[in-house]
Amino acid sequence: MPIELTRLNGQAAPLEDAALQAFRGAFKGAVLTAADPAYEEVRKLWNAMVDRRPGLIARCTGTADVVQAVRFARQHQLLLTVRGGGHNIAGLAVADGALMVDMSLLRGVWVDPAAGTARAQAGCTLADVDRETQLHGLAAVLGFVSATGIAGLTVGGGFGYLSRRFGWTCDTLQSMEVVTAEGQVVRASAQENADLFWALRGGSGNFGIVTSFEYRLFPVGPEILGGAVAWRGADTAQVLEAWREFSASAPRELTTVAVLRIAPPAPWLPKEIHGQPIVAIFACYSGKPEEGEALLAPLRKLGQPVADIITRRPYTQMQSLLDATQPKGRRYYWKSHYLPAVTRQAAELAATHAAQLPSPFSAILLFQIGGALNELPAGHSPVGNRDAAYVLNIAASWEHAQDDAANVAWARTAFRAMQPCSTGGTYINFLTEEEGADRIAAAYGRANLSKLTELKQKWDPDNLLRHNKPVA
Ligand SMILES: Cc1cc2nc3c(=O)[nH]c(=O)nc-3n(C[C@H](O)[C@H](O)[C@H](O)COP(=O)(O)OP(=O)(O)OC[C@H]3O[C@@H](n4cnc5c(N)ncnc54)[C@H](O)[C@@H]3O)c2cc1C
């Protein structure tokens, strides 16, 4: 029986067996259909709200497989999606009936300690890269949750504990190997295909399939000072008032994240707090630990913390401290703003909406990112938002479909209420499925979006790479 695949025109049409056999012959990795036992696991993404069934999954083993997959998609006009770490909130990596180009087996990392760079294949998670670079006391600028894919994170911008010092993840890129929408292998860097290099530093998956990233590395770790301090929810106003001033004057070596949520049953929190509202500040000081200890002392002495796990610890441990709060397979819905500062109004609104959480897994998070990224011009790369100092993420998370409406409504209400505190910008990687043209424009800014639209015409005029947040 020929399988039905979704074509670029949106229609489903059968694919002849002979065509599938020819593709399998040219492709080294496994090509999965719904009949294969591995299909279910690979199609499922981090967000269980996304439940789509690709027609074929091409499990790439190298760049040559990516080229074959692109050529096959072009030849048969197939809707194509690209899967990295599968963490995109909008589920961009999967579409019903599409050819999913699965990069997740490509996990090689090569560190050049003398040059201070690492090349990582596009299926790596953040943990894969940190593990190898930390052998040399070096780190790339990556995100806060270690199972996230480097690919989606980097092509959308990327921020984490080191962004205040070194900028967006994509600001630290040296080069990329890319399979273009024509199926050609090219290098993109400041010297070669500089326009493609520009577009892929924030313009997301619209311009080509990156097979490897070369990152600039920085001396960090292997030990840093970091962890978290938590207080009872009743202390939220006092803690946020102190934190907003504390963080505004903190040096760039220190990144803090405020988290407002219900205490999970985590071993670092006392049992009597489990299930109760808390406010926690996660902190990572990547300079000399003794300097960080002095710096963090006033925060740790604030009020009456219920837990304090700030200590000298491996950087890789810090990079996975939030992992348990974000398991694969729960239902998630996010709304997000960039903030120019945490004003008293923003802190009060965050506290008000955190007090109305409909789920024990949801949270309001405020990530401090201001620093190096503010120093480059707005058009340095499409990720833009060079006026952002904090990221607000209203992160709804719950378990059962019958609770979808209540959780989505909570996130939307908090998002609308906090709109006056926003720079007007937002993060392309945090946009949910229904967020369209106006939010994409807010993520890039008009000038960057207009340049991206022109470059889309050059690098993907047929719009093969369309299952993205579109720029044209
Ligand atoms: C729990 C969690 C924590 C997060 N924390 C952070 C954080 O700290 N900092 C941060 O900046 N972001 C963070 N994010 C957001 C994250 O950057 C995006 O979700 C990103 O899309 C994830 O990349 P992925 O490869 O896992 O995604 P996937 O879902 O696999 O891919 C998403 C999209 O990225 C594009 N893409 C993937 N691979 C390639 C490729 N090889 N070439 C070209 N395009 C490609 C495609 O458009 C694809 O559809 C987090 C997300 C989650 C779920």
The ligand as an ORCA input file, in Angstrom:
! r2SCAN-3c Opt
* xyz 0 1
  C      12.238     23.211     28.722
  C      12.730     24.266     27.801
  C      13.704     25.131     28.203
  C      14.164     26.119     27.343
  N      15.132     26.963     27.783
  C      15.627     27.893     26.941
  C      16.686     28.732     27.346
  O      17.163     28.647     28.462
  N      17.168     29.627     26.467
  C      16.659     29.735     25.205
  O      17.153     30.569     24.447
  N      15.645     28.968     24.789
  C      15.118     28.053     25.630
  N      14.094     27.256     25.231
  C      13.481     27.487     23.923
  C      14.233     26.744     22.857
  O      15.313     27.539     22.416
  C      13.326     26.441     21.668
  O      12.263     25.648     22.118
  C      14.047     25.738     20.529
  O      13.208     25.733     19.385
  C      14.410     24.339     20.904
  O      15.228     23.782     19.943
  P      15.098     22.224     19.596
  O      16.158     21.903     18.614
  O      15.014     21.432     20.845
  O      13.664     22.276     18.938
  P      12.912     21.445     17.790
  O      11.499     21.413     18.252
  O      13.564     20.168     17.463
  O      13.074     22.413     16.560
  C      12.423     23.630     16.540
  C      12.610     24.307     15.223
  O      13.954     24.774     15.134
  C      14.382     24.729     13.820
  N      15.493     23.782     13.702
  C      15.741     22.674     14.434
  N      16.859     22.077     14.004
  C      17.334     22.818     12.986
  C      18.449     22.719     12.144
  N      19.326     21.735     12.270
  N      18.630     23.665     11.198
  C      17.760     24.685     11.044
  N      16.665     24.810     11.822
  C      16.457     23.897     12.785
  C      13.251     24.267     12.961
  O      12.441     25.334     12.552
  C      12.473     23.431     13.983
  O      11.194     23.157     13.593
  C      13.626     26.245     26.057
  C      12.637     25.365     25.643
  C      12.187     24.392     26.507
  C      11.099     23.500     26.084
*
